[in-house]
């Protein structure tokens, strides 16, 4: 498709600016694809992935991009990006949504209210996989070396590890008190992106300790969804090893940028990524408020959600798996 070609050829575009992501998550969760394309002289000069999502209580929002971490208008020039935003704003007003939310990696320069809740972590990898371990901070380097040499952890790749990923992902989300994403979502992503999506697992003596799903885009690897067995990070430093080995795998397979993904600034994941030697980069999530009076507050950083988190974490895993599908539809 022309949109995918534009995303691949435009340096500022992300994996989520291709048509596949919005199409997949809308089909999975019943949202409406409203993505925009800017053309000039019959040539694509800008894209904006966009979906009309229905949240709790029937509230509607236009989001760029739901279930993704990057979005917003991307164009060959400022004029194309402004035209995309103007059209999205017109749709937001016409539809009477609560907000138009743009998950921008860079400041779109629109003077809109912004959230400072999240940061992302992206690193240039270099060309030598042997340089990954020495490049880590001292403590993490020692942990990763011990995981490999003493505990015998090994990284394996294969889409057939999907059941391991889903099982560990659900268990971790339950422990955090948060709904997970259904297995059908992960299956749909693998079907949609083909060789551009992959799964890695960490094994010790044949037992799976950790798993991660990554997306491959241009020269980048985006480590996106993950899960670990309880206690394996403390006992074997499984996550430290997994992401060290995944960086090595990335270089060996010709990738030059490792995207460690988004984290809330007050979260354990944020601290973990910093301790692995990654530098935080603020995300510029921007909002055009229509009916909403303020920025979204329903997130784990809000103390008012603590009761819900504690309740969810105490439910049987079978119950949380059953409820996660309908719940995740309202948490794009």
TAVEN-V618102 format. One record per residue. N is the residue number from 1. RES is the residue in one small letter. OMEGA is omega in radians with two decimals (none if undefined). Layout:
N;RES;OMEGA + N;RES;OMEGA
This chain:
1;x;-3.13 + 2;x;3.14 + 3;x;3.14 + 4;x;3.10 + 5;x;3.12 + 6;x;-3.13 + 7;x;3.14 + 8;x;-3.04 + 9;x;-3.08 + 10;x;-3.02 + 11;x;-3.07 + 12;x;3.11 + 13;x;3.13 + 14;x;3.05 + 15;x;-3.05 + 16;x;3.11 + 17;x;3.03 + 18;x;-3.07 + 19;x;-3.01 + 20;x;-3.06 + 21;x;-3.11 + 22;x;3.12 + 23;x;-3.09 + 24;x;-3.07 + 25;x;3.07 + 26;x;3.11 + 27;x;-3.10 + 28;x;-2.98 + 29;x;3.07 + 30;x;3.06 + 31;x;-3.05 + 32;x;-3.13 + 33;x;3.12 + 34;x;-3.05 + 35;x;-3.06 + 36;x;3.08 + 37;x;3.07 + 38;x;3.13 + 39;x;3.06 + 40;x;-3.11 + 41;x;3.13 + 42;x;-3.12 + 43;x;3.10 + 44;x;3.13 + 45;x;3.11 + 46;x;3.08 + 47;x;3.04 + 48;x;3.05 + 49;x;-3.02 + 50;x;3.12 + 51;x;3.03 + 52;x;-3.05 + 53;x;3.08 + 54;x;-3.09 + 55;x;-3.14 + 56;x;3.13 + 57;x;3.12 + 58;x;3.13 + 59;x;-3.10 + 60;x;3.07 + 61;x;2.94 + 62;x;-3.02 + 63;x;3.07 + 64;x;0.34 + 65;x;-3.11 + 66;x;-3.13 + 67;x;3.08 + 68;x;-3.09 + 69;x;3.08 + 70;x;3.13 + 71;x;-3.13 + 72;x;-3.12 + 73;x;3.08 + 74;x;-3.12 + 75;x;3.10 + 76;x;3.13 + 77;x;-3.11 + 78;x;-3.13 + 79;x;3.13 + 80;x;-3.13 + 81;x;3.11 + 82;x;3.12 + 83;x;3.10 + 84;x;3.11 + 85;x;-3.12 + 86;x;3.13 + 87;x;3.10 + 88;x;3.12 + 89;x;3.10 + 90;x;3.13 + 91;x;-3.14 + 92;x;3.13 + 93;x;-3.12 + 94;x;-3.11 + 95;x;-3.14 + 96;x;-3.13 + 97;x;3.06 + 98;x;-3.08 + 99;x;2.87 + 100;x;-3.06 + 101;x;-3.12 + 102;x;-3.08 + 103;x;-3.01 + 104;x;3.03 + 105;x;3.12 + 106;x;-3.14 + 107;x;-3.12 + 108;x;3.09 + 109;x;-3.09 + 110;x;3.13 + 111;x;-3.10 + 112;x;3.01 + 113;x;-3.11 + 114;x;3.05 + 115;x;3.10 + 116;x;-3.03 + 117;x;-2.98 + 118;x;2.97 + 119;x;3.08 + 120;x;-3.05 + 121;x;-3.10 + 122;x;-3.08 + 123;x;2.97 + 124;x;-3.01 + 125;x;-2.97 + 126;x;-3.03 + 127;x;-3.08 + 128;x;3.14 + 129;x;3.12 + 130;x;-3.14 + 131;x;-3.09 + 132;x;-3.08 + 133;x;3.12 + 134;x;-3.12 + 135;x;-3.13 + 136;x;3.03 + 137;x;-2.97 + 138;x;-3.08 + 139;x;3.13 + 140;x;3.11 + 141;x;3.12 + 142;x;3.13 + 143;x;-3.11 + 144;x;3.12 + 145;x;3.13 + 146;x;3.13 + 147;x;-3.11 + 148;x;-2.97 + 149;x;-3.09 + 150;x;-3.08 + 151;x;3.06 + 152;x;3.14 + 153;x;3.13 + 154;x;3.13 + 155;x;3.11 + 156;x;3.14 + 157;x;3.05 + 158;x;3.13 + 159;x;3.13 + 160;x;3.08 + 161;x;-3.14 + 162;x;3.13 + 163;x;3.09 + 164;x;3.14 + 165;x;-3.10 + 166;x;-3.13 + 167;x;-3.10 + 168;x;3.12 + 169;x;3.14 + 170;x;-3.12 + 171;x;3.14 + 172;x;3.13 + 173;x;3.10 + 174;x;-3.14 + 175;x;3.12 + 176;x;-3.13 + 177;x;-3.07 + 178;x;3.04 + 179;x;3.10 + 180;x;3.09 + 181;x;-3.04 + 182;x;3.12 + 183;x;-3.11 + 184;x;3.09 + 185;x;-3.13 + 186;x;3.09 + 187;x;-3.14 + 188;x;3.12 + 189;x;3.10 + 190;x;3.13 + 191;x;-3.08 + 192;x;-2.97 + 193;x;3.04 + 194;x;-3.10 + 195;x;3.11 + 196;x;3.03 + 197;x;-3.11 + 198;x;3.13 + 199;x;3.04 + 200;x;3.03 + 201;x;3.01 + 202;x;-3.14 + 203;x;3.00 + 204;x;-3.13 + 205;x;3.09 + 206;x;-3.12 + 207;x;3.13 + 208;x;-3.13 + 209;x;-3.06 + 210;x;-3.13 + 211;x;3.11 + 212;x;2.99 + 213;x;-3.14 + 214;x;3.06 + 215;x;-3.06 + 216;x;-3.03 + 217;x;-3.06 + 218;x;3.13 + 219;x;-3.04 + 220;x;2.93 + 221;x;3.12 + 222;x;3.06 + 223;x;-2.88 + 224;x;-3.14 + 225;x;-3.11 + 226;x;3.06 + 227;x;3.12 + 228;x;3.01 + 229;x;3.10 + 230;x;3.03 + 231;x;-3.04 + 232;x;3.07 + 233;x;3.10 + 234;x;-3.05 + 235;x;-2.98 + 236;x;-3.09 + 237;x;-3.03 + 238;x;-3.11 + 239;x;3.09 + 240;x;3.13 + 241;x;-3.05 + 242;x;-3.07 + 243;x;2.99 + 244;x;-3.12 + 245;x;3.12 + 246;x;3.05 + 247;x;3.08 + 248;x;3.11 + 249;x;-3.13 + 250;x;-3.14 + 251;x;-3.13 + 252;x;-3.12 + 253;x;2.98 + 254;x;3.13 + 255;x;-3.02 + 256;x;-3.14 + 257;x;3.11 + 258;x;3.14 + 259;x;-3.09 + 260;x;3.00 + 261;x;-3.05 + 262;x;2.99 + 263;x;2.98 + 264;x;-3.03 + 265;x;3.14 + 266;x;-3.01 + 267;x;3.05 + 268;x;3.11 + 269;x;3.10 + 270;x;-3.14 + 271;x;3.14 + 272;x;-3.10 + 273;x;3.09 + 274;x;-3.13 + 275;x;3.05 + 276;x;3.08 + 277;x;3.11 + 278;x;3.11 + 279;x;3.13 + 280;x;3.08 + 281;x;-3.09 + 282;x;3.01 + 283;x;-3.04 + 284;x;3.11 + 285;x;-3.00 + 286;x;-3.00 + 287;x;2.94 + 288;x;-3.11 + 289;x;3.14 + 290;x;3.08 + 291;x;3.12 + 292;x;3.14 + 293;x;-3.14 + 294;x;-3.14 + 295;x;3.12 + 296;x;-3.13 + 297;x;-3.11 + 298;x;3.13 + 299;x;-3.07 + 300;x;3.12 + 301;x;-3.12 + 302;x;-3.13 + 303;x;-3.12 + 304;x;3.12 + 305;x;-3.06 + 306;x;-3.14 + 307;x;3.11 + 308;x;3.14 + 309;x;-3.14 + 310;x;3.13 + 311;x;-3.12 + 312;x;-3.07 + 313;x;-3.12 + 314;x;3.11 + 315;x;3.05 + 316;x;-3.08 + 317;x;3.11 + 318;x;3.12 + 319;x;-3.13 + 320;x;3.08 + 321;x;3.14 + 322;x;-3.07 + 323;x;-3.04 + 324;x;-3.10 + 325;x;3.11 + 326;x;-3.13 + 327;x;-3.07 + 328;x;3.10 + 329;x;-3.09 + 330;x;-3.13 + 331;x;-3.05 + 332;x;none
